[in-house]
């Protein structure tokens, strides 16, 4: 096993954007909008956790290069009555791209929303029938000299 050798590659500006969604009960979305989630503000907290996750990606993903990130932006948006979208844009000037950092930011931000809202998602049998984290994917990748 080995890390990919990127020593022959030039340092260039690189950017990646990733996105994903979480489905929640409409009642939970209303609690978020009304600021009534007991643990605090999940969308703001998700932004912070996503940024921190991007910075720690090489510690979480084996063989992932540690990169000097120059910018990380995480946005959260309520799309409809039961969906929250998280988008992360990560930039660096390095020899390899930042797709893993963007995907990690989105994943951890969505997990943060789940952690902060799960108590409102249970049905009468203690299950989570409507909650799901979905469609985590790279939206865009940019390389510039």
C-alpha positions, 0 to 999 in steps of 0.5 A: 500500500502506498500514497499516490506519488504527486511529487512530479505534479506542479502546484496549481490552484485547485477547487472542488465543490460537493453537495448532499442532502438530508431528509427530515420530517416536516415537523423537524424542519419547522423546528429548525426554522423556528430556532427550537432545536434543543441542542442549538442551531443545527445549520450553523453548527453544521457549517462549522463542523464541515469546515473542521472536517475538511481541515482534518480529511487526511487524518480521517481518510487513509492515504489521503494527502494533507493539503494546505487549504486556502479556503473552505466554505460550507453552505446549508439551505432548506430546500423544501418541507423535508430536505436540507442541502449542504454544499461545500467548496474547498480551495488549495494551491497544491499538487493534488485536488481537494475533492475528498476534503469537499466530500468530507465537509459535506458528509460531516455537516450532514451528520451534524444535522442528523445528530442535532435533530435525531431526537425529533425524528423517531416514530412511535416505535423508536425508528427513523422512517423518513430520515436519510442522508442522500446523494453526496457527490462532487458537483464541480472540480476546477484546476488552474495554473 
